[in-house]
Amino acid sequence: MATPTAAAAAATVFRLVFNVPKDHLAACKKAIFAAGAGRYPQSNYTECCWETDGTGQFRPGDAARPHLGAVGQLEQVPETRVETPCVGKDVAKKVIEALKKAHPYEEPSYQLYKVEDLE
């Protein structure tokens, strides 16, 4: 495996956090990793992530077309929260695009945080 370049080491690192129903977890991870998520600068590891299980909750509005549940009804769904690094803005944009295509919800729940390096 090639050693990461100095440019990759200097790139901004983001942390993508998203929730997904368990039955779509594998497809979402495959999509985001193919788009470049899960790698750290100056590392020989890929497909890195953290997963925790929990319960997602939402109430679809009148104009919603929910994948699960019904308009106006409160829904609770077993979901997995995934956290993974994205190195560089371009990679982060591609990863979010891939997540939106693979995720079953019309509005996937995700956040993107900039990671600060204190060294």
Secondary structure as UniProt FT lines:
FT   HELIX           6..10
FT   STRAND          13..21
FT   HELIX           22..24
FT   HELIX           25..34
FT   TURN            35..36
FT   TURN            41..42
FT   STRAND          50..58
FT   TURN            62..63
FT   TURN            71..72
FT   STRAND          75..87
FT   HELIX           89..102
FT   STRAND          110..115
//
